[in-house]
Amino acid sequence: MASSIQESRTRERTRLAILRAGIAVLTRSPAASLGEVAAAAGVARSTLHRYYSDRTALVEGIHAFVHSEYRAVLGRARLDEGTGLEAYARLCSELVDSDEVFSWWLQEQPSGSWGATPEDAVVASVLERGRADGSIDPRLDPDWIALHTWAALYTARVYPLTGSRSPREARELCVRTLVKVAAHKDG
């Protein structure tokens, strides 16, 4: 029994390493080979093929992984607690902390795809709650705030490449900017 638990933990770690490497390699170079993904994951190409038989299977696995991480982020953000703005601030922090995963969506998702999932509806309801409780500017509709959030996540990811700020500083700036923009101010 203990050896099967250990084996499943090892398989899960390997699967996650392949998926994370796939995101990193394929966002940098969409034409990269599966061998490059395997090398980045620290596994043999044959090991990658045991998990994902071809590029299509790997991409489908990445999509499922990113979507599951989005659901996990919503849970960690405790969106049902506090004001809408407080929940949104926690959401932004969680999203920024997982930016390496969401970089897949930032380069893959076509424009206009916001609002397509039940999870997007949860985020929209938090933003509506903030508008209703007065913590989020009622002049900003939830779709605008949500799309602005994804644009800011992209900015936080690429801004350190300019050499102006470290990745940690860029993440802090991202969350501060998003919360300040969304916050209700008189006038």
Backbone hydrogen bonds, N-H to C=O, Kabsch-Sander energy under -0.5 kcal/mol:
donor,donor_aa,acceptor,acceptor_aa,energy
5,I,1,M,-1.9
6,Q,2,A,-2.3
7,E,3,S,-2.4
8,S,4,S,-2.2
9,R,5,I,-2.1
10,T,6,Q,-2.4
11,R,7,E,-2.7
12,E,8,S,-2.3
13,R,9,R,-2.5
14,T,10,T,-2.5
15,R,11,R,-2.8
16,L,12,E,-2.7
17,A,13,R,-2.3
18,I,14,T,-2.4
19,L,15,R,-2.5
20,R,16,L,-2.9
21,A,17,A,-2.3
22,G,18,I,-2.7
23,I,19,L,-2.4
24,A,20,R,-2.5
25,V,21,A,-3.1
26,L,22,G,-2.5
27,T,23,I,-1.9
28,R,24,A,-1.2
29,S,25,V,-2.7
32,A,29,S,-2.6
37,V,33,S,-1.5
38,A,34,L,-2.8
39,A,35,G,-2.5
40,A,36,E,-2.2
41,A,37,V,-1.9
42,G,38,A,-0.9
42,G,39,A,-0.7
43,V,38,A,-2.4
48,L,44,A,-2.0
49,H,45,R,-2.3
50,R,46,S,-1.2
51,Y,47,T,-1.2
51,Y,48,L,-0.7
52,Y,48,L,-3.2
58,L,54,D,-2.1
59,V,55,R,-2.9
60,E,56,T,-2.5
61,G,57,A,-2.3
62,I,58,L,-2.6
63,H,59,V,-2.6
64,A,60,E,-2.3
65,F,61,G,-2.4
66,V,62,I,-2.9
67,H,63,H,-2.3
68,S,64,A,-2.3
69,E,65,F,-2.3
70,Y,66,V,-2.1
71,R,67,H,-2.0
72,A,68,S,-2.2
73,V,69,E,-2.6
74,L,70,Y,-2.0
75,G,71,R,-1.7
76,R,72,A,-2.7
77,A,73,V,-1.9
78,R,75,G,-1.4
79,L,74,L,-0.8
81,E,78,R,-2.0
87,A,83,T,-2.4
88,Y,84,G,-2.5
89,A,85,L,-2.6
90,R,86,E,-2.0
91,L,87,A,-2.4
92,C,88,Y,-2.8
93,S,89,A,-2.1
94,E,90,R,-2.4
95,L,91,L,-2.8
96,V,92,C,-2.5
97,D,93,S,-2.1
98,S,94,E,-1.0
98,S,95,L,-0.6
99,D,96,V,-1.5
101,V,98,S,-1.4
102,F,98,S,-1.9
103,S,99,D,-1.2
104,W,101,V,-1.5
106,L,102,F,-2.2
107,Q,103,S,-1.1
107,Q,104,W,-0.5
108,E,104,W,-1.8
109,Q,105,W,-2.3
113,S,110,P,-1.2
116,A,113,S,-1.4
121,A,117,T,-1.4
122,V,118,P,-1.6
123,V,119,E,-2.1
124,A,120,D,-2.6
125,S,121,A,-2.1
126,V,122,V,-1.8
127,L,123,V,-2.3
128,E,124,A,-2.5
129,R,125,S,-2.4
130,G,126,V,-2.1
131,R,127,L,-1.9
132,A,128,E,-2.5
133,D,129,R,-2.7
134,G,130,G,-0.6
135,S,130,G,-1.2
136,I,130,G,-2.2
137,D,182,A,-2.9
140,L,137,D,-1.7
141,D,139,R,-0.6
145,I,141,D,-2.1
146,A,142,P,-2.8
147,L,143,D,-2.6
148,H,144,W,-2.5
149,T,145,I,-2.1
150,W,146,A,-1.8
151,A,147,L,-2.0
152,A,148,H,-2.5
153,L,149,T,-2.2
154,Y,150,W,-1.9
155,T,151,A,-2.1
156,A,152,A,-2.8
157,R,153,L,-1.5
158,V,154,Y,-2.0
159,Y,155,T,-2.9
161,L,158,V,-1.4
162,T,159,Y,-1.9
163,G,160,P,-1.5
164,S,159,Y,-0.6
170,A,166,S,-2.7
171,R,167,P,-2.3
172,E,168,R,-2.2
173,L,169,E,-2.7
174,C,170,A,-2.3
175,V,171,R,-2.3
176,R,172,E,-2.4
177,T,173,L,-2.7
178,L,174,C,-2.6
179,V,175,V,-2.4
180,K,176,R,-2.4
181,V,177,T,-2.6
182,A,178,L,-2.0
183,A,179,V,-2.1
184,H,135,S,-1.8
